[in-house]
Amino acid sequence: MKRLKILVVICIVSICILSTNLFAQMSWTQATAAAAWVTRYAHTSAVYDNKMWVIGGYVSVSPYYSNDVWYSTNGVNWTQATATALWVPRFFHSTVVFDNKMWVIGGSNATTYYNDVWYSTDGLTWTQATANASWSVRRSHKSVVYDNKIWVMGGNNGTIRLNDVWYSTDGVNWTQATTSAGWSARGNFTLVVFDNKMWVMGGTNSTAYFNDVWYSTDGVTWTQATASAGWSLRVGLRSVVFDNKMWVMGGYNGSTYYNDVWYSTTGVNWTCATSAASWSARHSPGAEVYDQKMWVLGGYTGSFLNDVWYSTGLSGIEENNQPLCSDRTSLEIYPNPAKTYFTVRLPQTTDRAQTNIFDVTGKIVKSVELKGGNNRISLDGIKNGVYFIKVNNEMVKEKLVVNR
């Protein structure tokens, strides 16, 4: 009988561990804390010639605007293709890979906005396709390759935000698809190609932030997938297409930097893969898919960054009723991973909130009572490992990692 009881207990613990890990989880690995290229944001990145590339941007050392070009085959070791490309230093430009070339399009520096277009086959030698494209000077626009064309849309011309859409088959001659797309004028949004459509998401018009999602099959007619995605209003977010999903990550809402990661197969319904990725919250990093991984490169989080991170996506089972991440406007947990403490941020209107920390067996290892605002919780006596947080009756899907 005693032996039977022991077996039953072991089975119950195993089931608890299985159920805790049942929902799909996302982990990120740091390739390097400091790449060879200087810390920066509003640069572009690309995958070309079996390499990842980092191009230009706003850097942390004078003269701040950059026209250097770097590449890597592993995200750790970086080689400088050129310290000074022929195009003038700039940030908030766009980059695509088209016709077996890398292209740099528009952007600005402290004094000048551009509408020039450049291309290169090696990152070292650059050729100017046009000094003045048909579309007006701009920065914070976005570009993609779709239907065998380069597309340029939206952005900021130094006076107003834009929502015009242009395309070209050679980078020299440009055709206007529409002067005013269905989505409102904006800059610093994100743009991907998915499900044979172009998708515009998020951004700002300088007075408001957006979390709407729009798509088009021709650049002329745009359909709103949702006016308010699961992820919060933001600018400087980044998106990639990976594992047959659209992914949105990071960004900034004027007061808060984000490091949450969301995905969708429809553009309508969004699932939060993590509310706090291992990389620090930031806006305007590089983001690419390379070597069957998603990558985040540099960015800005109140300070300049040149770290490089990657993820292989979700592990575990995706369920229709998988819990969503907590809304960061109402509940925020950081840092994660944590060493000696972590902070739970609750709305200022919160009176009292009971917080429990569970280990992977479902055992409560610590209980504290919180109030509105920032609550610092000590991890004294808690071993390295994976834990889960419950505030009152709201279960946060994101795991808390303790790693001293």
C-alpha angles and dihedrals in degrees: 000000000000091000091051091052091052091051091049092052092050091050092050092051091048091051090050091052091047093049091048091054095039095096116076113265132196127215130185129208125206111233091185137349092212122024120203091255115084119260112279151148137205088043122131130239133199143176111232136147090008091300138101114238133203115199131191123307139141110310134195097245132065131303081031099197110089140202099179122128126209136179140192138182095203109022091245105072116047130192124201111232090186137347092208119029117195093254113084119260113277149150136214090037122136132240133198136169111234136154089006092301138102114238131204113200130189124312132142146243130207094295111016139054118205141210097181124127126212135178139193138183095201108023090245105072116048129191125200111234091185136349093208119027120199090255117079125261113281151150133204089042122131134230135195138170112244134154090005091300138104111239128202121187143166126347139129124293095193093267109044140009117253139216101182120128126215136176139191138186094204108022090245105071116048131193124201112232092185139348092214122025122205091257117077121260111279149148137214092033125134131253133192140163114238135153090007091300137102114239128203117195137178126329135131142269090206094261101049138032123223139213098175123127126215134177139193138181095200108023090244105074116046127191124201110232091185137349091211121027122202090259117077130256111288152149130214092036120150132217138194137174113239136152091007091301138103112238128201121191142171128350141139135260100197094274108028130055116213136215098172120125125212135180139195139179094197107032087235104072117045128192123201111232091185135353091207120026118200090254114082120262111273148149134228100018125149115264127189145155111236135152091006091302138101113239134201117195126190123309136151130291101164085301132049120268138202101172121127125214136178139192133192089211129241126001121191132031122320111220129191089232095045108148116254124231116266115266105261090215088065105026131019131175122193155205098029118204090039131196115188102353144001133206129231113200116201131179112278088240091064111114103189132344128184113222123196127189114209129193121219092274091059094253117143107237097176139011126192136167116234138192135202117301128024117348118188113208121196119226094204110145093016115116128222111280147086121308138175129222130219120186109193102313097330111107112206111215093206113095122228113228119205109201118159 
